[in-house]
């Protein structure tokens, strides 16, 4: 019993490390626009984003956590080893994409690693198909929603401000961007932290530490604290990709992109959908850029990012499955 409890504690620590890498990896999504428009310095921006990442638990519930914990994999087939292997798969893929500067989805890395380990343990029958439909649908819908909202909002703003002086617009839009960046970071923390909560709660059930699936307060607070600390550490490679290599942004562009992305994430979180915040903000930035002119978007870079999205779930799943098989052989 002592050794199994120790293993569970180790896995919880790994889950929180994943949350930390999630914050580090997705720091670019939260702050790239506000840094590239020079509203805040990189250090100021990550502190601003981390603050909203943490307080998100005061705003959002745990609907997404319940989707992760009970709506994707049959929980009765989940073991601590499955969760351990799934987390390692997700962390490995996060680090690989971080190294190459590709803003792939930490969310999809987590569910891919988790699914891969679960399948390696008990076969494809562990998959709850209904829970995967909305997640897989949003792999396609999330960037499209971001593009459409970003495009429409930028067109509307351009029409409303058509007679305004550009220098004046840039000045007051910097203030607006502080709020839009805060809203996006709030949505990021509210959606992404819940994914780790769901994993930890599933672990507690699998380890027999709680009788049924629920999210203890200490799990909520530790998940939000971990993602906030990761955001403070920053992900500078990906910030460069998101803020400079997709399209050049003005403060009003940044406001439109962040507002569009935040709106999408708030909606998804309220519906319990573990959406990729990376997908949404990348789509929103591309939509805003294309509203200015299609050639303003570096579509080649966007295509490379999409390739990383497509690979994430299967790649993390393969790693998770391999890790599970290796651990089972050793144990």
HELIX and SHEET records of a PDB file:
HELIX    1   1 UNK A    2  UNK A   36  1                                  35    
HELIX    2   2 UNK A   42  UNK A   55  1                                  14    
HELIX    3   3 UNK A   56  UNK A   58  5                                   3    
HELIX    4   4 UNK A   63  UNK A   70  1                                   8    
HELIX    5   5 UNK A   75  UNK A   77  5                                   3    
HELIX    6   6 UNK A   80  UNK A   99  1                                  20    
HELIX    7   7 UNK A  106  UNK A  122  1                                  17    
HELIX    8   8 UNK A  124  UNK A  126  5                                   3    
HELIX    9   9 UNK A  129  UNK A  160  1                                  32    
HELIX   10  10 UNK A  166  UNK A  206  1                                  41    
HELIX   11  11 UNK A  217  UNK A  233  1                                  17    
HELIX   12  12 UNK A  236  UNK A  240  1                                   5    
HELIX   13  13 UNK A  241  UNK A  245  3                                   5    
HELIX   14  14 UNK A  251  UNK A  270  1                                  20    
HELIX   15  15 UNK A  277  UNK A  292  1                                  16    
HELIX   16  16 UNK A  294  UNK A  296  5                                   3    
HELIX   17  17 UNK A  299  UNK A  330  1                                  32    
END                                                                             
